[in-house]
Amino acid sequence: MPITTRRSFLRGMGAASLALPWMESVATAAAAKAVPMRMAHFYVPIGVVRRGFFPGEAEHIIPKGNLGGVMKSLGKQNPRFSVTPLTELTPTMQPLEPHRDKINLITGMDRTFQQGTDVHAQCASCYLSSAPPYTIEGTAWPLDRTLDHLVADQIGTATPFPTLEFSCNSHLDNKESIYFDNISWYGTGHLAPSIRDPRKMYHRLFSTDETDRYRDITDLVLEDASTLRRELGYADRHKFAEYFDSIRTIETQMNRLEKMRSELALVTMDEPPEAYLPRGEYIRLMADLMVVALQTGLTNVTTFMVGPERWDTPYKFETLFDKPRSHHQMSHNQTKMIDDLLKVDRFHMQQFAYIVSQLDSIEQADGSTLLDNTLFTYGSGLGDGSTHQYNDLPIIVAGGGSRVQSGQHINLPDGTPLANLWLTQARMLGLDIERFADSTGTVKSLMA
């Protein structure tokens, strides 16, 4: 029987019903509706080293220790609004050079600190909510329903998962509260728990009890699909093979890291076994799962937390250091460890750039890329990990296609709320709202 619709194709896949990317051979006129927009957030803990990230600050003084949590920047002030072409990237941003025309650097955005709670806990937990201080009853944090869930109410109603929360914190020796390790909340006091184990996320996306009892998910899908593959066009056969090769690669990576973890658990160490897992491999594995979820329409909204705030648990930053290091401890000794911290910042940017590249390599039904149809934001709740400042946060917005004016450095005036960006993104994704959290307006320069 000829394949005439995407649905009939998926039915032929059998019990596994693994979601597939768009393919021309199974498209119909009825399916030719607009490609959906997505939103994804890539959160980096503990801020950045300003002189490596921010333009014009390479020669500025290195701050010494914690200067009070909510201090003004020791770097360049932003009294005036300006929009300039993003002609040259700073050392920390260099990994994004291949995608310079599809990103916006946004500087000058602030958050208001509510006195009485830990700086790190508040900068993570309130990053996507930024409620005005002292306006939320029954909590010490200015924490309200976060942007991802508000947006999912608009663009996530038709997907299997309204939102998906990814975290790259594999450690079990956690000493801090949930406020240090989560950026996604259904509402005040109601955490949207993230998944930190790649295998658990893989099972959540693709598994059924039936397939688990018999064989690997992709084995079952490929077996059921083999009789249908000959009906695909040449380009789609190639796309089909590439897609399942990527799933195979994810399985292989998971197996490798799980074997490494089990072997490390047998060795007596000062640090937990998770400290010795290759950090970049782990982040990219979780990233591959996020990209697949967005590609196949399992969700349109994701959050991706690279690591927790303040925890002193070390990580194995492969290619950087010989042994596991604590990002938080390094951040409080910036004067002596400036070079190492700059390496960590660039390492995190390399992982963000990897995801940007993956999103930009996936073709959509209308010829655009997945990146063109995703607002993908890099950011942190601190402007500087050493001083704990809440002003002039490091923000990059990638993607958005024709809806966004890209390739810009948008330098906003001092005091511009981060919530202005969240309001802008919410409106771009279809929400009809006048205000979000403590917003005072939109970032008009971002919108095409």
Secondary structure as GFF3:
##gff-version 3
##sequence-region A 1 448
A	DSSP	alpha_helix	6	11	.	.	.	ID=ss1
A	DSSP	three_ten_helix	14	16	.	.	.	ID=ss2
A	DSSP	three_ten_helix	24	26	.	.	.	ID=ss3
A	DSSP	three_ten_helix	29	31	.	.	.	ID=ss4
A	DSSP	beta_strand	38	43	.	.	.	ID=ss5
A	DSSP	alpha_helix	50	53	.	.	.	ID=ss6
A	DSSP	beta_strand	82	85	.	.	.	ID=ss7
A	DSSP	three_ten_helix	94	102	.	.	.	ID=ss8
A	DSSP	beta_strand	103	110	.	.	.	ID=ss9
A	DSSP	alpha_helix	119	125	.	.	.	ID=ss10
A	DSSP	alpha_helix	147	155	.	.	.	ID=ss11
A	DSSP	beta_strand	164	167	.	.	.	ID=ss12
A	DSSP	three_ten_helix	178	180	.	.	.	ID=ss13
A	DSSP	beta_strand	185	187	.	.	.	ID=ss14
A	DSSP	beta_strand	190	191	.	.	.	ID=ss15
A	DSSP	alpha_helix	198	206	.	.	.	ID=ss16
A	DSSP	alpha_helix	209	214	.	.	.	ID=ss17
A	DSSP	alpha_helix	217	225	.	.	.	ID=ss18
A	DSSP	three_ten_helix	229	231	.	.	.	ID=ss19
A	DSSP	alpha_helix	234	264	.	.	.	ID=ss20
A	DSSP	three_ten_helix	273	276	.	.	.	ID=ss21
A	DSSP	alpha_helix	279	295	.	.	.	ID=ss22
A	DSSP	beta_strand	301	305	.	.	.	ID=ss23
A	DSSP	alpha_helix	327	331	.	.	.	ID=ss24
A	DSSP	alpha_helix	334	360	.	.	.	ID=ss25
A	DSSP	three_ten_helix	371	373	.	.	.	ID=ss26
A	DSSP	beta_strand	374	379	.	.	.	ID=ss27
A	DSSP	beta_strand	395	399	.	.	.	ID=ss28
A	DSSP	three_ten_helix	401	403	.	.	.	ID=ss29
A	DSSP	beta_strand	408	417	.	.	.	ID=ss30
A	DSSP	alpha_helix	419	428	.	.	.	ID=ss31
A	DSSP	three_ten_helix	444	446	.	.	.	ID=ss32
###
